[in-house]
Amino acid sequence: MKYIHSTFLIFFISICSASQNKTKTNEVPFRVKTDLFDETEKDSLGLRTPIDLETISIFEPNDKTDHFSNGAVMTVFKDVFYCQWQSSAKDEDSEDTWVAYSRSEDGKNWSQPMVLSESLDNGYCTSGGWWKSGDTLVAYINQWPSNVKPKGGFTYYKMSIDGINWTKKKLLLKFDGKPLKGVFEQDPHQLANGRIINAAHFQPGLIVSPIYTDDPMGISGWIRANFKNISIKKDVSREIEPSSFLQSDSTIVMIFRDQNSSHKSIASVSFDRGENWSMPIVTNMPDARSKQSAGNISSEISYIVNNPIQSKSRMPLVVTLSRGGEFFDTAYSLRKAGNNIQAMRFEGKYKKLGYHYPKSIIWKNHLYVSYTTNKEDVEYTKVPLSSLILN
């Protein structure tokens, strides 16, 4: 009888848990306080600036350098700072686009841009982000061959133990040993059990899906999760360029840019360590239809960095906070608009004023947010976590 009773209890708990997950799956994964952003205050959205905030320049263009930069991603490896980004002479995603990187021992004085990946003879390369495993730094590189139609690409990687000398590029592999036919998002996250969660934009075209691997190096074993897109138009999914954070109950939330120009973030959740995901839902988080970054300051505090405005203006740059990851009610301005942004120096295709494509890391009690200003200056903003006080 004890065995029957225990079995029934486990079954009952499983049914209740499944019911709760099903209910949560049908709900918007998180909400933002409705009056948090004041769009009549164009420069700052009515938000305060964190105390002791610093903004540092990594690369500043001049007449003798490339004039276009985007996709800046930072990491810290063996106490040395690194940043990679895509670089080209003038225009976004032009045939001369290559992946640059710079390093700094103090975070303030940066090396001249070095080549992480040269442009292709038949296509171009863009930044794919970083991973660290033990004594090895992994750099991901997205390659966009000209002969891939509709437009799409592949993910490669290089490895280094000193951040200077790199292995040759190799294709990122799926669980079956075959190449992952897609381009990597730039901020993989690791769960408590070691699993790595990320997303890729798969061929044909750019069809986004969460992916995961249990390979600690992050170079093989990648599995495309069970995920359904809201819609696909002209070989591009409505959801693109995601990031993720954890809620306090360990639910994974992935947030996406909305290509349908709702100017709101889309979100999906997973309750099983990234293997299955809910149907994506439009949230009430304002977004300029740009790449965003998300993560966790602690097991209790989640954050989102984006341009939370109901237009295509990618400024100001804001960090929004939540205790528990379900209700975001605190926000700070990291970079303001108006007279607070430097002038654009050089013209180029798809260049405009703003703080573009932020990515973020937490290191030594600080939040580091990297981005490109006006798609030409590579910069980052450093914020003491003690300055990010929740309401």
N, C-alpha and C positions, 0 to 999 in steps of 0.2 A: 504493500500500500504506500510506503514511503516513496518508492521509485515512481509509482503512478502519480502521486501528488507532486513530486518534483518536476516530472515531465510536463504535467499540466501547467505548473507555475511558469516554467520556461516558455511554454507555448503561449500562455496568456501575456507574458511580458513582451514576447516577440510580436504578437498581434498588436498590442498597444503601441509599441515602438514604431512598427510599420505604419500604423494609423496616424501617429503624430508626424512622421516624416512625410506621409502622403499629404496631410493637411498643409504642412510647411512648404512642400513642393509647389502647391497651388497658390501660395501667397507670394507677394513681393518680398524678396529676400531681406531687404533692409529699407529703412525710410530715413529721410533727411528732414530736420525741423523746417517747417514751411517758410518761416520768415528769417532764416539764417543768413541768406544772401540778399542784400539790398541793391538791386540792379540800377537804381537811380544814382547810386554812387559808383560811377563807371571805373574810377581809378582803383578802388580798394574793395568794392562791394560792401562797404561799411564795416570792414573787419580790421581788427588791431594786428599789429606786427609783433612777433615774438621778441622777447628781450634777448639781447646779445646775439642776434642773428648776424651772420657774415655771408657775403657773396664774393666768390673768388673766380678769377678768370683763368681758364686752362689754355685756351687758344683764342687769339685775336687776329683776324685777317688783316693783311696789308696788300699793297700793290704787287708784292713779289710772291704771295701765297695763293692758295685756293681761296675762293670767296664764298663757297657754299659748304655748310656743315649741318648735320642733323643726326638724330638718333644717338645722343650722347648717353653712355652707360658707365657708371663707376663701380669699382670694387676696391677692397683693401686686401692685399696678399703679402704675408710675411712683413706686416707693418709698413708696406709701401702702397701708396695710392696709384690706381690705374684708371684711365678713362679711354674708351674707344668710341668712335663715331664714323659716319660716312662722310667722305670729303670729295669735292669736285671743283673744277675751275670756276663754274658759274651757275649751272642749272641742277635742279633736283633730278636724281635717277638718270643722269646722262651717261653715255657710254664710257666716260672717263672716270666714273665714280669708283673709289677704292676705300678700304677701311684703314683709318689712321688710329694710332693710340699714343698716349703720352703717360709718363709716370712721374711721381713726385714723392720724396721722402718725408716732406713736412705738410703736404696738402696745399702749399701756397706757391712754391717755385716748381714749375712744371717743365719737363723736357720739351724740346721741339718735337712736332709730330713725327712718329716713326711709322713704317709700313707694317701693318698686321696682315693685310692681304691686298695685293695689287689688283687693279681692274682686270677684267677678262678680255681676251681677244675678241670674244663673241658674247658680249653682255657686260654686266657690272656686278659689284659686290656691295653689300651693306652690313652694318653692325648687327650682331646676333646676341650680344651679351656675354656674361662670364659665368663660370662655375669654379668652385674650389673644392678639392678633395685631398686631404692630407697635405703633402708637400708639392702638390701639382696644381697649377693654374690652367684652366681650360678656357679658351676663347672660341666663341661660336661665330661663324661667318655665314651670312646668307648670300647665295650666288643666284643670279638671275640671268640665265642664258637667253640670248636673243631668239634662239630657235624654239623655245618653249612657248607654245600657243594653246589656249589663251595664257596671258601673262602669269607666270608662276616661277617657282624656283626650288632649290635644294639647300639643305643645311650641312655645312662642313664644320670641322673643329681643328684647332691646333692646341698643343700642350707645351708647358714650360715649367721648369723648376726654379727659374730665376727671373722670369718676367722680361728677359732680353733675348735669349736663345729659344727658338720655337721649333717644334717638329713640323714636318710637312702637313699640308691640309689633308684631312681624311673625311669621308662621308659619315654623317651621323647615321647610326643603324637602328632599325626597329628590332622587336623581339625575335623576329624570324631571320635576322642577319642581313636583311635587305635594306637598302638606303631608304631613309625617310624622305618621301617626295613632298616636301613642303618647306616653308621658311619659318624659322624659329622666332617666337616672341622673346623679348630681351630680358625678362626677369623671372627665371625659374625659382621656385620656392621649395624648401624642404620641410616635410612633416616630421613629427616627433619620432616616428619609427624609421626615419631615413629615406622614405620614398620622396622622389622629386616630382613636383607638379609643375606643368607649364602648358603652353598651347602652341599650335603650329597652324599655318595657313596652307592647306593641302591643295595639290593639283587634282583635277584640272582647274585652273584659275586660282583663286584665293578663298578657299572654303575653310573657315576656322573651326577648330575643335580642340578641347582640352586633351593633353597627353600626359603620360606618367611613366616612370621607370623606377626600378629598384636597384639599378646599377649605381653605386656610390660615385663613380666617375662621371656619370651623366653623359656618356658617349655611346651607349648601346642599350638594347632592351626596351626601347620606347614603344608604348602601346597607345593607339588612338582610342580614346574613351568613348563610351556610349553617350552620344550627344546629338541632338537634333536642332538644326538651325531654324530660326523663325522663317526665313526666306532667303532665296539666292537670286540675284539679278545681275545679268551680264557677267556670269562666272565669278561673282564676288558675293560672299555671304553678307547678310545685313549686319551681323556681329563681326567685328574685327578688332585686332590690337588689344587683347585683354591683359589684365593683371588679376591678382587674387589676394585675399586675406582670410583669416580664420575668425569665426565667431567663438564666443567663450565656451560653447558646447562642442567645439572642434568641427562644426560644419564648415566646409570650404565654400567660400563665395568667390565666383569669378565675375569680374565686371568687364564690359565690352564697350567700345565706341559704336555708336549707332549710325550706320551709313545712310539710313533713311531720314536723317536730319531732324529727328525729334528733339535734338539738343538735350537729351537725357541719356544717362548711362543705362545699359542693359545688364541684367545680372542673372546668373544661374547658380545652383547649389549642388553640392555632392555630400552625401552622408557616409560614403564607403571608401574614403581615401582616394577619391578622384576617378573611380572606375565607371560610375554612372552619374549623370547630371540631369537636373530638372530642365523642363522647357524654359528657355530664356524669357524674361519678363522685363518690360521697360519700368525703370524705377523713377523716383522723383528727384534724383540727383542731377542738377543742371550740368551740362557739358558742352563745350564748344565744338564738338565732333572732332576730337583729337585723341591721341594716345594718352593714357593716364598711368599712374602707378599706385599700387596699394600694398599693404603689409600690416604687420603687427609690431607695436612698440613693446607689448608684453602679452601674456596669455589673456589678459582682460581688455586691452586697448587696441582697437583697430584704427587704421587711417587710410585715407584716399588723398592722393595728390592729383589735381587736375586744374583745368580752367573752367570753373563752374558758372558759366554764363550762357544765356539763351541766344547765342549768335555764334558766328564763326571767328570771333575775336579771341585769340588765344592769350588773353591777359584780362585780369591779373592771374598770377599763379598762387594757388591756395592749397593748404593742407586742412582736411576735415577729419574730425576725430569722433570716436564712439567708444563708450564703455560697454563691451559685450558684442559689438559689431552688428546690432540690429537697429539701433536708432542713433543717427549722427546729429549731434546738437551743438558741437563746438567747431569753430573754424578760425584759421589765422591766414593773413595775407603774407606770402613769402616774397613776392615781387609785384609791385603795383604798375598800373598803366599810366597814361598821361605823360607828364614831364619826367616820370621816374624811369622810363625806359630809354636807352640810348638810341640814337638815330641809326637807320640802316645806312651802311657805307656803300654797298655795291648792289646793283640790280641783278636779278636772276629769275629763272622760271620757278614759279610757286613760292617765291620768297615774299614774306610780309612781316610786318611788325608783330611781335609777340614772343611768348616763352613756350617753345615747342617741344613736344614729346618728352615730358619728364619721366625719369626713372629714379628710384630711390634705394638707399641702403641704411641700415642702422649699424653704427659702430661707435664703441666707447662713449655711450650715453649721449650720442648726437644723431640727428636725422640729417642725412646728406641727400640732397635732391639735385641731380644733374639734368641739364636741358641745353638747348641752343636758343640764344636770343636772336630774333630776326633771321633764323636759319643761317647765321654766320659766326657769331661768337659762341664758343663752347664754355659754359660756366656751370658753377654749382653753388647752391645755397646751403649753409651749415646752420643747424638749429639745435641748441641744447634741449634735450628732452625735458629738462626741468622747467623750460619756458612754455611747454605745451600743456597748460593747465586746463582740465576739462571743466565745463560749466556744471 
